[in-house]
Amino acid sequence: MFNMWISACVFQTDYYFEYTECDSTGSRWRVAIPHSQGSCSGLPEPVRGTDCTFSCEAGEFLEMSSQQCTSCAAGSYSLGSGVRFDQWDSIPAGFSSLATYMDSGGSGDESMTCNNSSWTPQGTHLESNRDDCTVSLVYAVHLMKQGSVSFDYQYLDSNVFFEFFIQNDQCQEMDQTGSEKWIKLTSNGEWGTHTVNLKSGTNILYWRTTGMLLGGKPVKPVLLKNIQIEGVAYTSECFPCRPGTFSKTPGSSSCDLCPRNTYSGKGASSCTPCSKTQYSQEGWSECKERPPCSEKDYFQIHTACDSDGKTQMLYRWVEPQVCVENVTGAVTLPPSGEKEDCPPCNPGFYMHNSSTCLPCPQGTYSDGTTECQRCPGGTEPSLGYEYKWWNILPRNMKTSCFNVGNSKCDEMNGWEVAGDHIRVGVGGSDNDYLILNLRVPGFKLPTSVDDASATEFGRITFIFETDCSADCELYFMIDVNRKSTNVVESWVGSKPRQAYTHTMTKNASVSYTWAFQRTNKASDVRQYVNDIAKIYSITVTNAMDGSASGCHACAMMSQQDGSSCVPCPAGHFINKDTNQCQECPPNTFLSGHHIYGKEACQPCGPGSKNNKEHSVCFNDCTFSHLDQNRTLTYDLSALSSVGSIMNGPSFTSKGTKYYHQFNISLCGAEGRKVAVCTDNVTDLSSKDLQNESADLNNFIKTFVCQSTIIPADGRGFRTSLSSQSISLADTFLGASVHKNLDGVTVSSDLFPESSWKVPDINFFFRSPQPTASCLNGRSTVVTLRCNPEKSARGELTVPRCCPAGTCNGCEFHFLWESSSACPLCTETDYHSIEGACKGGVQDTLYVWNEPKFCTKGVLLPNKTSAQCEVVSLWVKAGIGGGAFMAVLLVSLTCYFWKKNKRLEYKYSRLVMSANKDCELPAADSCALAEGEGEENEDDVVYSNTASLLGKLKAIASKADGDNSESVQLKSSQSERWVWG
């Protein structure tokens, strides 16, 4: 009954066609679906659709009613079997931006979460987040055949991890090489293109960024645009041209930008001209009123030298000119300046025809004001670049302008020469990047130093200043071997005139870039055109194809024509008197690049020696020193391989976990640095991945280096990531038991005192390259401590008070406790123990002194045995005589003791025989004859002091129940009992 009220689906606007999923045979059906469920009835019957692999050509779409390919109308375009996203006023349907949320621990602090972090549409492109959250841009697409995805991007900041990966419909990551997953950095102002092949089926695409804010300024966002996916089965409609573009003819595969002073709306087939009082830039969707001209609309230039050697200051309108001159309040161009003499040529150049500066021929030099001439004997030209006069742009420099919004300002000069300096141009808008680039193909070391021993291949020094009223920023960047451009230093706001120096520690082709941006806020109104940056001079030393402004003394044998130095053998210097090569003394090295004479040979630092070429000092993992009139020798070979320590974890403000990893090469390899730190590495343990990523990553090889590590479980990363690698030790200064060397000091309170009575060994290193926070470079001390309880490889630690290895960012300290840091054992480290003489043989054992503070060295001697000596006759006679005398003394003692006992007995009988009136007995009754009573004398109990035998008998009689003691006395007359 209800169906009677539903109208029939008569018009095609009431429904649309769609294909069903493909079955196992590769076929599908076309079905009609109403725009609103249940809105009409009588839909067309399903019909068999086209083959699943069918697709139209570029500029066509599949018209579903006829199932035929049809050309797109003017004002629209199609890729045929692909889809393109180039309009970013909002995030297109199908895309989603997902942030990694961190647990705030119930504190309610929203600043600790990533709620506000996302990819942000900016009209012509997408911009990633600027904080340290992990944000993914996700898009799912189903391909009926193999295809590809490509996109344009701008990735400037190495403190951001930018990866692109693909998952299938089971959320399993597809196999990708490192070059496909990890995106290469781009130069400032340049766009890169990344393309990855896709398999048929469901592909979930991820663009993911993670910033690393370690107390510094916010990261520079990743920019993304022009995402194009090939391999979709078909497209049932054409895409309208975005505003500011048009497609004039049907069947277009892309849209063109509207020219200047025209505009268009969405889906336009042509562009509409602006009125005379209005203007527009290329690709604008509307026109704006022309403003009155002001000082911000013109700039000054210096003309090139004419045939008379004159130059002139001119003023030009900013092109294209959009301001109006003949209205109230408008300014006019200032008049041109008077002609002046051209500045002199730069050092290393000479004036040609009074107007052109040309470089001096090879083997000659000039200060820029004189003709080129050869160097005197014993010297050679000092190659390099020295630019301090700016009449024309040097041939090895170029300038450009770039805008993220693609406003085509690259047709303008980014920098303009101005006599005694070079300054930024006006650009097309205030947020343009104004770029100056200097290319150096390589460095030519002085002949006194070879590649293996050099710690400095060259340096660049420039003097600059900035004058800004907004948030301008000047960047100084380098690109080594055309791999990636990294920002070395940047300056925000106005800066007084100052010099900056950067040292090159590897011989490579390098591109130096200066980029200036008046503000990072896009605006159509020019407000900061007078904010400028100036560079007064640029000096590069040891440039391979540079010109020479002077000569330096040869450290080697010189050719007769003075054009170059003929190298002496390694480790030799030129004797000033004989002009011949002479070998440096042992344990010295050649210091300095342009030293002529014996003073070139400098002694190696303590604890170091030189190799056979005398080119560099090093430690061969041995050490010795005098301690209490005893020489201690150390074998540190067990510590020769690279040691590593990872401390942390630490967390960024958004909760990203990271560690500081240090790789330490204590001894190197005869002066060669073997500790390696890598940026943007995914898995160093995989040789294939390391080789595969060789072109993607920047490696630092030194004695001590540091990297910031994000673990595999941090922010969803499936492999560990490494970034911000820096060198902490480019030069080995020496090893000593003292706490300071060459200005580097070990604080006594950094580590607890050792409980072992062996002095610590300090290895001193220095990295001379200055930074903004470390003007004198960085220094590193590795303290080796003897600990017999540790293994041979031992354990590395950092100070407890400085868990990052440094307290000020410039001085780094490490403690390496190991049994290998104990001195080698000597004969003074053990003692002997003599055993008893058994069977005429006596053994001698050797044991270590306790506690043992040594390792390796000498071994304990084996047990020794020796015959015992025979006792002599007189010794035996003495022993026998002594034994006889002892027996005699014992016998005499017993005899006199018994004698004494008899006397006591006789005396006691006399006392007992006395009467009660104390009358003395008669002589015949009170005395005993000799020997009388001897048989009973042992039964006498003495009233005063009982003998030991008497006490024993008394105890025995008590045990029998008799409580009295008695002595029976016999006389010639009668028997008596004496009771005691």
KAQUI-V964378 format. One record per pair of residues at least 6 apart in sequence whose ideal C-beta (glycine too) atoms are under 8 Angstrom apart, sorted by the first residue. I is the first residue (numbers start at 1). J is the second residue. Records with the same first field share a line. If there is no record, write none. Layout:
# KAQUI-V964378
I: J / J
This chain:
# KAQUI-V964378
3: 41
6: 38 / 39 / 40 / 41
7: 40 / 41
8: 40 / 41 / 42
9: 15 / 32 / 34 / 40 / 41 / 42 / 43 / 44
10: 40 / 42
12: 65
13: 35
14: 34 / 35 / 39 / 40
15: 32 / 33 / 34 / 35 / 40 / 43 / 44
16: 32 / 33 / 35 / 64
17: 30 / 31 / 32 / 33 / 64 / 65 / 236
18: 30 / 31 / 33 / 64
19: 28 / 29 / 30 / 31 / 49 / 233
20: 28 / 29 / 30 / 31 / 46 / 49
21: 28
22: 28 / 52 / 144
26: 51 / 52 / 53
27: 48 / 49 / 51 / 52
28: 48 / 49 / 50 / 52
29: 46 / 47 / 48 / 49
30: 46 / 47 / 48 / 49 / 64 / 67
31: 46
32: 43 / 44 / 46
33: 43
34: 40 / 43
49: 67
50: 62 / 67 / 234
52: 144 / 233
53: 144 / 145 / 233
54: 62 / 233 / 234
55: 62 / 80 / 81 / 144 / 145 / 232 / 233 / 234
56: 62 / 69 / 78 / 80 / 81 / 234 / 235
57: 69 / 80
58: 78 / 79 / 80 / 82 / 253
59: 71 / 72 / 77 / 78 / 80 / 250 / 251 / 252 / 253
60: 69 / 70 / 71 / 72 / 78 / 80 / 251
61: 69 / 70 / 72 / 78 / 234 / 235 / 236 / 237 / 238
62: 68 / 69 / 70 / 234 / 235 / 236
63: 69 / 70 / 236
64: 236
71: 250 / 251
72: 78 / 238 / 247 / 250 / 251 / 252
73: 238 / 250
74: 247 / 248 / 249 / 250 / 252 / 269
75: 240 / 241 / 246 / 247 / 267 / 268 / 269
76: 238 / 239 / 240 / 241 / 247 / 252 / 267
77: 238 / 239 / 241 / 247 / 252 / 253 / 254 / 255
78: 235 / 238 / 239 / 252 / 253
79: 228 / 230 / 235 / 253
80: 235 / 253
81: 145 / 147 / 230 / 231 / 232 / 233 / 234 / 235
82: 147 / 228 / 229 / 230 / 231 / 232 / 235
83: 141 / 228 / 229 / 232 / 235
84: 226 / 227 / 228 / 229 / 239
85: 92 / 95 / 226 / 227 / 228
86: 124 / 225 / 226 / 227 / 242
87: 242
88: 121 / 122 / 123 / 124 / 125 / 126 / 225
89: 121 / 123
90: 121
91: 97 / 119 / 121 / 126
94: 139 / 140 / 141
95: 137 / 138 / 139
96: 137 / 138 / 139
97: 118 / 119 / 135 / 136 / 137 / 138
98: 135 / 136 / 138
99: 114 / 115 / 117 / 118 / 129 / 133 / 134 / 135 / 136
100: 114 / 133 / 134 / 135 / 715 / 716
101: 113 / 114 / 115
102: 112 / 113 / 114 / 133 / 654 / 655
103: 655
104: 110 / 112 / 113
111: 653
112: 653 / 654 / 655
113: 654
114: 129 / 131 / 133 / 134 / 135 / 654
117: 129 / 131 / 133 / 135 / 654
118: 129 / 135
119: 126 / 127 / 128 / 129 / 135 / 137 / 207 / 224
120: 126 / 127 / 128 / 129
121: 127
122: 223 / 405
123: 405
124: 225 / 405 / 406
125: 223 / 224 / 225 / 404 / 405
126: 137 / 223 / 224 / 225
127: 221 / 222 / 223 / 224
128: 135 / 160 / 162 / 209 / 221 / 222 / 223 / 224
129: 135 / 209 / 211 / 221
130: 211 / 218 / 219 / 220 / 221
131: 211 / 213 / 218 / 219 / 653 / 654
132: 210 / 211 / 212 / 213 / 219 / 652 / 653 / 654 / 656
133: 210 / 211 / 654 / 656
134: 208 / 209 / 210 / 656 / 715 / 716
135: 208 / 209
136: 206 / 207 / 208
137: 206 / 207 / 208 / 224
138: 204 / 205 / 206
139: 204 / 205 / 227
140: 202 / 203 / 204 / 205
141: 198 / 202 / 203 / 205 / 229 / 232
142: 201 / 202 / 203 / 232
143: 198 / 199 / 200 / 201 / 202 / 203 / 231 / 232 / 233
144: 200 / 231 / 232 / 233
145: 200 / 231 / 233
146: 197 / 198 / 199 / 200 / 231
147: 197 / 198 / 200 / 229 / 230 / 231 / 232
148: 195 / 196 / 197 / 198 / 229 / 230 / 231
149: 195 / 196 / 198 / 203 / 205 / 227 / 228 / 229 / 230
150: 193 / 194 / 195 / 196 / 226 / 227 / 228
151: 193 / 194 / 207 / 224 / 225 / 226 / 227 / 228
152: 191 / 192 / 193 / 224 / 225 / 226
153: 162 / 183 / 186 / 191 / 192 / 193 / 194 / 222 / 223 / 224 / 225
154: 186 / 190 / 191 / 192 / 222 / 223 / 404
155: 162 / 183 / 184 / 185 / 186 / 192 / 222 / 223
156: 185 / 186 / 187 / 188 / 220 / 485 / 487
157: 219 / 220 / 487
158: 185 / 484 / 486 / 487 / 679 / 680 / 723 / 724
159: 211 / 212 / 213 / 214 / 216 / 219 / 723 / 724
160: 209 / 210 / 211 / 212 / 219 / 220 / 221 / 222
161: 208 / 209 / 210 / 211 / 212 / 680 / 710 / 717 / 721 / 723
162: 182 / 183 / 207 / 208 / 209 / 222
163: 181 / 182 / 183 / 206 / 208
164: 180 / 181 / 183 / 194 / 196 / 205 / 206 / 207 / 208
165: 173 / 174 / 176 / 181 / 206 / 208
166: 173 / 174 / 176 / 196 / 198 / 203 / 204 / 205 / 206
167: 173 / 174 / 203 / 204 / 206
168: 174 / 201 / 202 / 203 / 204
169: 201 / 202 / 204
171: 204
173: 718
174: 199 / 203
176: 196
177: 692
178: 682 / 689 / 692 / 693 / 696
179: 692 / 693 / 695 / 696
180: 196
181: 682
182: 680 / 682 / 693 / 696
183: 192 / 194
184: 192 / 484 / 696
185: 484 / 485 / 486
186: 192 / 485
187: 477 / 479 / 485 / 513
188: 402 / 433 / 435 / 475 / 477 / 485 / 487 / 513 / 515
189: 400 / 402 / 433 / 435 / 515
190: 402
191: 223 / 225
198: 229 / 230 / 231
200: 231
207: 224
208: 716
209: 221 / 222
210: 656 / 710 / 715 / 717
211: 218 / 219
212: 219 / 652 / 656 / 658 / 708 / 710 / 723 / 724
213: 219 / 652 / 653 / 654
214: 652 / 658 / 708 / 724
223: 404
240: 266 / 267
241: 247 / 255 / 264 / 266 / 267 / 268
242: 255 / 266
243: 263 / 264 / 265 / 266 / 268 / 285
244: 257 / 258 / 263 / 264 / 283 / 284 / 285
245: 255 / 256 / 257 / 258 / 264 / 268 / 283
246: 255 / 256 / 258 / 264 / 268 / 269 / 270 / 271
247: 254 / 255 / 256 / 269
248: 256 / 269 / 270
257: 282 / 283
258: 264 / 268 / 271 / 280 / 282 / 283 / 284
259: 271 / 282
260: 279 / 280 / 281 / 282 / 320
261: 273 / 274 / 278 / 279 / 280 / 287
262: 271 / 272 / 273 / 274 / 280
263: 271 / 272 / 274 / 280 / 284 / 285 / 286 / 287
264: 270 / 271 / 272 / 285
265: 285
274: 280 / 287
275: 287
277: 289 / 290 / 324
278: 287 / 288 / 289 / 290
279: 287 / 288 / 290 / 320 / 322
280: 286 / 287 / 288
281: 320 / 407 / 408 / 428
282: 407 / 408
283: 406 / 407
288: 524
290: 322 / 323 / 324
291: 322 / 323 / 324 / 525
292: 323 / 324 / 327 / 328 / 329 / 330 / 331
293: 317 / 323 / 324 / 325 / 330 / 331 / 332
294: 323 / 330 / 331
295: 331 / 530
296: 318 / 526 / 527 / 529 / 530
297: 317 / 318 / 321 / 322 / 323 / 331 / 526 / 529
298: 315 / 316 / 317 / 318 / 333 / 334
299: 315 / 316 / 318 / 416 / 425 / 426 / 529
300: 313 / 314 / 315 / 316 / 418
301: 313 / 314 / 315 / 316 / 416 / 417 / 418
302: 311 / 312 / 313 / 314 / 390 / 391 / 416 / 417 / 418 / 419
303: 311 / 312 / 313 / 314
304: 311 / 355 / 391 / 392
305: 311 / 342 / 354 / 355 / 356 / 391 / 392
306: 355
307: 353 / 354 / 355
308: 354 / 355
309: 341 / 342 / 351 / 354 / 355
310: 339 / 340 / 341 / 342
311: 339 / 340 / 341 / 342 / 343 / 391 / 419
312: 336 / 337 / 338 / 339 / 340
313: 336 / 337
314: 336 / 337
315: 333 / 334 / 335 / 336
316: 333
317: 323 / 333
318: 426 / 526 / 529
319: 412
323: 330
324: 330
325: 331 / 332
342: 355 / 391
343: 389 / 390 / 391 / 419 / 420
344: 351 / 368 / 369 / 389
345: 351 / 357 / 366 / 368 / 369 / 389
346: 357 / 368 / 386 / 387 / 388 / 389 / 394
347: 366 / 367 / 368 / 386 / 388 / 547 / 549 / 550
348: 359 / 360 / 365 / 366 / 368 / 384 / 385 / 386 / 546 / 547 / 548 / 549
349: 357 / 358 / 359 / 360 / 366 / 368 / 547
350: 357 / 358 / 360 / 366 / 368 / 370 / 371 / 372
351: 357
352: 358
357: 368 / 391 / 392
359: 547
360: 366 / 372 / 547 / 548
361: 372
362: 563
363: 374 / 375 / 381 / 561 / 562 / 563 / 564
364: 372 / 373 / 374 / 375 / 381 / 548 / 563
365: 372 / 373 / 375 / 381 / 382 / 547 / 548 / 549 / 550 / 551
366: 372 / 373 / 547 / 548 / 549
367: 549 / 550
368: 389 / 549
374: 561 / 562 / 563
375: 381 / 548 / 551 / 562 / 563
376: 551 / 562
377: 558 / 560 / 562
378: 553 / 554 / 558 / 562 / 574 / 579 / 596
379: 551 / 552 / 553 / 554 / 558 / 562 / 565
380: 447 / 551 / 552 / 554 / 558 / 562 / 563 / 564 / 565
381: 548 / 550 / 551 / 563 / 564
382: 541 / 548 / 549 / 550 / 551 / 552 / 594
383: 444 / 542 / 543 / 544 / 546 / 547 / 548
384: 458 / 539 / 540 / 541 / 542 / 543 / 546 / 547 / 548 / 549
385: 394 / 396 / 438 / 440 / 538 / 539 / 540 / 543 / 546 / 547
386: 537 / 538 / 539 / 540 / 549
387: 394 / 537 / 538 / 539
388: 420 / 536 / 537
389: 419 / 420
390: 417 / 418 / 419 / 420 / 421 / 422
391: 417 / 419
392: 417
393: 399 / 415 / 417 / 422
394: 438
396: 438 / 439 / 440
397: 436 / 437 / 438 / 439
398: 436 / 437
399: 413 / 414 / 415 / 425 / 434 / 435 / 436 / 437
400: 410 / 413 / 414 / 435 / 437
401: 409 / 410 / 411 / 412 / 413 / 414 / 425 / 427 / 428 / 432 / 433 / 434 / 435
402: 409 / 410 / 414 / 432 / 433 / 435
403: 409 / 427 / 428 / 429 / 431 / 432 / 433
404: 431 / 433 / 522
405: 429 / 431 / 522
407: 428 / 429 / 432
408: 428
409: 427 / 428 / 429 / 432
412: 425 / 426 / 427 / 428
413: 425
414: 424 / 425 / 427 / 432 / 433 / 434 / 435 / 436 / 516
415: 422 / 423 / 424 / 425 / 434 / 435 / 436 / 514
416: 422 / 423 / 424 / 425
418: 534
420: 536
421: 534 / 535 / 536
422: 436 / 534 / 535
423: 532 / 533 / 534 / 535
424: 434 / 516 / 532 / 533
425: 434
426: 529
427: 434 / 518
429: 522 / 523 / 524 / 526
430: 470 / 518 / 519 / 521 / 523 / 526 / 527 / 528 / 529
431: 517 / 518 / 519 / 520 / 521 / 522 / 523
432: 517 / 518
433: 515 / 516 / 517
434: 515 / 516 / 517 / 533
435: 513 / 514 / 515
436: 513 / 514 / 515 / 535
437: 511 / 512 / 513 / 514
438: 511 / 512 / 513 / 538 / 540
439: 509 / 510 / 511 / 512
440: 458 / 509 / 510 / 511 / 512 / 540 / 543 / 544
441: 509 / 544 / 545
442: 507 / 508 / 509 / 543 / 544 / 545
443: 457 / 458 / 504 / 507 / 542 / 543 / 544
444: 542 / 543 / 544
445: 451 / 454 / 457 / 507 / 542 / 593
446: 542 / 552 / 555 / 565 / 593 / 594
447: 554 / 555 / 556 / 564 / 565 / 566 / 567
448: 554 / 555 / 556 / 567 / 573 / 590 / 592 / 593 / 594 / 595 / 600
449: 590 / 593 / 615
450: 570 / 613 / 615
451: 507
452: 615 / 616 / 671 / 672
453: 589 / 590 / 613 / 615 / 616 / 671
454: 507
455: 505 / 730 / 731 / 768
456: 503 / 504 / 505 / 768
457: 504 / 505 / 506 / 507 / 542
458: 503 / 504 / 540 / 541 / 542 / 543
459: 501 / 502 / 503 / 504 / 540 / 541
460: 501 / 502 / 504 / 512 / 538 / 539 / 540 / 541
461: 499 / 500 / 501 / 502 / 537 / 538 / 539
462: 476 / 499 / 500 / 535 / 537 / 538 / 539
463: 497 / 498 / 499 / 535 / 536 / 537
464: 474 / 495 / 497 / 498 / 500 / 533 / 534 / 535 / 536
465: 495 / 496 / 497 / 498 / 533 / 534 / 536
466: 472 / 474 / 491 / 493 / 494 / 495 / 516 / 531 / 532 / 533 / 534
467: 494 / 531 / 532 / 533 / 534
468: 493 / 494 / 518 / 528 / 531 / 532
469: 528 / 530 / 531
470: 518 / 519 / 527 / 528 / 531
471: 492 / 493 / 519 / 520 / 521
472: 492 / 493 / 494 / 516 / 517 / 518 / 519 / 528 / 531 / 533
473: 490 / 491 / 492 / 516 / 517 / 520
474: 490 / 491 / 495 / 514 / 515 / 516 / 533
475: 487 / 489 / 490 / 513 / 514 / 515 / 516 / 517
476: 487 / 488 / 489 / 490 / 500 / 502 / 512 / 513 / 514
477: 485 / 486 / 487 / 488 / 512 / 513 / 514 / 515
478: 485 / 486 / 488 / 502 / 510 / 511 / 512 / 513
479: 485 / 486 / 510 / 511 / 513
480: 506 / 508 / 509 / 510 / 698
481: 508 / 509 / 510
482: 509 / 511
483: 695 / 696 / 698
484: 698
485: 511 / 513
486: 698
488: 502
489: 500 / 502 / 771 / 772
497: 536
501: 770
502: 769
503: 768 / 769 / 770
504: 510
505: 727 / 730 / 769
514: 533 / 535
516: 533
518: 528 / 529 / 531
519: 528
540: 546
551: 562
552: 593 / 594
553: 594 / 595 / 596
554: 565 / 574 / 596
555: 565 / 568 / 573 / 574 / 590 / 592 / 593 / 594 / 595 / 596 / 600
556: 565 / 566 / 567 / 568 / 572 / 573 / 574 / 581
557: 565 / 566 / 567 / 568 / 574 / 579 / 580 / 581
558: 564 / 565 / 566 / 574 / 579
559: 565 / 566
568: 574 / 581
569: 581 / 583
570: 613 / 614 / 615
571: 583 / 584 / 589 / 590 / 610 / 612 / 613 / 614 / 615
572: 581 / 582 / 583 / 584 / 614
573: 581 / 582 / 584 / 590 / 595 / 596 / 597 / 598 / 600 / 601
574: 580 / 581 / 582 / 596 / 597
575: 581 / 582 / 597 / 598
576: 596 / 597 / 598
582: 598
583: 614
584: 590 / 600 / 601 / 614
585: 601
586: 610
587: 603 / 604 / 609 / 610 / 617
588: 601 / 602 / 603 / 604 / 610 / 614
589: 601 / 602 / 604 / 610 / 614 / 615 / 616 / 617
590: 600 / 601 / 602 / 614 / 615
591: 600 / 601 / 602
592: 600
601: 614
604: 610 / 617 / 734
605: 617 / 732 / 733 / 734 / 735 / 741 / 742 / 764
606: 734 / 735 / 736 / 741
607: 619 / 623 / 734 / 735 / 736 / 761 / 763
608: 617 / 618 / 619 / 732 / 734 / 735
609: 617 / 618 / 619 / 620
610: 616 / 617 / 618
611: 618 / 670 / 671
615: 671
616: 670 / 671
617: 671 / 732 / 734
618: 667 / 668 / 670 / 671 / 732
619: 666 / 667 / 668 / 732 / 734 / 735 / 763
620: 667 / 670
621: 635 / 636 / 637 / 639 / 640 / 666 / 667
622: 633 / 634 / 635 / 636 / 637
623: 633 / 634 / 636 / 735 / 761
624: 631 / 632 / 633 / 634
625: 631 / 632 / 736 / 737 / 759
626: 632
627: 737 / 759
630: 828
632: 758 / 823 / 824
633: 823 / 824 / 857
634: 761 / 784 / 820 / 821 / 822 / 823 / 824
635: 820 / 824 / 855 / 856
636: 666 / 667 / 784 / 820 / 821
637: 820
638: 792 / 793 / 818 / 820
639: 666 / 667 / 784 / 793 / 794 / 816 / 818 / 820 / 821
640: 666 / 667
642: 663 / 664 / 665 / 674 / 675 / 676
643: 663 / 664 / 666 / 793 / 796 / 816
644: 661 / 662 / 663 / 664 / 796
645: 661 / 662 / 664 / 796 / 797 / 798 / 814
646: 659 / 660 / 661 / 662 / 709
647: 659 / 660 / 662 / 798 / 803 / 804 / 805
648: 657 / 658 / 659 / 660 / 803
649: 657 / 658 / 659 / 711
650: 657 / 658 / 659 / 660 / 804
651: 657 / 658
652: 658
656: 710 / 714 / 715
657: 710 / 711 / 713 / 714
658: 708 / 709 / 710 / 711 / 714
659: 708 / 709 / 711
660: 706 / 707 / 708 / 709 / 804 / 805
661: 677 / 706 / 707 / 708 / 709 / 722
662: 704 / 705 / 706 / 728 / 796 / 798 / 805 / 812 / 814
663: 675 / 676 / 677 / 704 / 705 / 707
664: 675 / 703 / 704 / 782 / 796 / 814 / 816
665: 673 / 674 / 675 / 702 / 703 / 704
666: 703 / 763 / 782 / 784 / 816
668: 674 / 703 / 732
671: 732
673: 701 / 702 / 703 / 730
674: 701
675: 701 / 702 / 703 / 704 / 705
676: 699 / 700 / 701 / 705
677: 699 / 700 / 702 / 705 / 706 / 707 / 722 / 725 / 726 / 727
678: 684 / 697 / 698 / 699 / 700 / 707 / 722 / 725
679: 697 / 698 / 699 / 707 / 722 / 723 / 724 / 725
680: 693 / 696 / 697 / 698 / 721 / 722 / 723
681: 690 / 693 / 697 / 720 / 721 / 722
682: 689 / 693 / 719 / 720 / 721
683: 689 / 690 / 719 / 720
684: 690 / 722
698: 725
699: 725
700: 725 / 726 / 727
702: 727 / 728 / 729 / 730 / 767
703: 728 / 729 / 730 / 732 / 765 / 780
704: 727 / 728 / 729 / 765 / 780 / 782 / 812 / 814
705: 725 / 726 / 727 / 728 / 729
706: 724 / 725 / 726 / 728 / 805 / 812
707: 722 / 723 / 724 / 725
708: 722 / 723 / 724
709: 720 / 721 / 722
710: 717 / 720 / 721 / 722 / 723
711: 717 / 720
712: 718 / 719 / 720
714: 721
726: 778
727: 767 / 769 / 778
728: 765 / 767 / 778 / 780 / 812
729: 765 / 766 / 767 / 778 / 780
730: 765 / 766 / 767 / 768 / 769
731: 765 / 766 / 767 / 768
732: 763 / 764 / 765
733: 741 / 742 / 744 / 764 / 765 / 766
734: 741 / 742 / 764
735: 761 / 762 / 763 / 764
736: 761 / 762 / 764
737: 759 / 760 / 761 / 762
738: 762
739: 745 / 746 / 748 / 762
740: 746
741: 762 / 764
742: 764 / 766
743: 779
744: 764 / 766 / 779 / 781 / 811
746: 762 / 781 / 783 / 813
747: 813
749: 801
750: 799 / 801 / 802 / 813
751: 783 / 785 / 797 / 799 / 813 / 815
754: 760 / 785 / 786 / 787
756: 785 / 786 / 787 / 788 / 822 / 851 / 853
757: 853
758: 785 / 786 / 821 / 822 / 823 / 853
760: 783 / 784 / 785 / 786 / 821
761: 783 / 784 / 821
762: 781 / 782 / 783 / 784
763: 781 / 782 / 783 / 784
764: 779 / 780 / 781
765: 779 / 780 / 781 / 782
766: 777 / 778 / 779 / 780
767: 777 / 778 / 779 / 780
768: 776 / 777
769: 777 / 778
770: 776 / 777
771: 777 / 778
773: 809 / 810
774: 809 / 810
776: 810
777: 810
778: 810 / 811 / 812
779: 810 / 811 / 812
780: 811 / 812 / 813 / 814
781: 811 / 812 / 813 / 814
782: 814 / 816
783: 813 / 814 / 815 / 816
784: 816 / 818 / 821
785: 815 / 816 / 817 / 818 / 821
786: 818 / 819 / 821 / 822 / 823 / 853
787: 794 / 817 / 818 / 819 / 821 / 822
788: 819 / 822 / 851 / 852 / 853 / 855
789: 819
790: 817 / 818 / 819
791: 818 / 819
792: 818 / 819 / 820
793: 818 / 820
794: 816 / 817 / 818 / 819 / 820 / 821
795: 816 / 817 / 818
796: 814 / 815 / 816
797: 814 / 815 / 817
798: 804 / 805 / 813 / 814 / 815
799: 805 / 807 / 813 / 815
801: 807
802: 813
805: 812 / 813 / 814
806: 812 / 813
819: 855
820: 855
822: 853 / 854 / 855
823: 853 / 854 / 855 / 857
824: 854 / 855 / 856 / 857 / 858
825: 848 / 854 / 855 / 856 / 857 / 858 / 859
826: 854 / 857 / 858
827: 858
829: 848 / 849 / 852 / 853 / 854 / 857 / 858
830: 846 / 847 / 848 / 849 / 860 / 861
831: 846 / 847 / 849
832: 844 / 845 / 846
833: 844 / 845 / 846 / 847
834: 842 / 843 / 844
835: 842 / 843 / 844 / 845
836: 842
837: 868
840: 867 / 868
841: 865 / 866 / 867 / 868
842: 865 / 866 / 867 / 868
843: 863 / 864 / 865
844: 863 / 864 / 865 / 866
845: 863
846: 860 / 861 / 862 / 863
847: 860
848: 860
901: 937 / 947
902: 934 / 937
904: 942
905: 933 / 937 / 940
906: 928
908: 940 / 942 / 943
909: 926 / 928 / 933 / 969
910: 921 / 926 / 927
912: 969 / 978
913: 921 / 925 / 926 / 969
914: 920 / 921 / 926
915: 921
920: 926
925: 971 / 973
933: 969 / 970
936: 967 / 968 / 969 / 970
938: 949
939: 953 / 966 / 967 / 968
940: 950 / 967
941: 950 / 954 / 965 / 966 / 967 / 980
942: 950
943: 980
946: 954
954: 965
957: 965
964: 979 / 980
965: 980
966: 977 / 978 / 979 / 980
967: 978 / 980
968: 975 / 977
969: 975 / 976 / 977 / 978
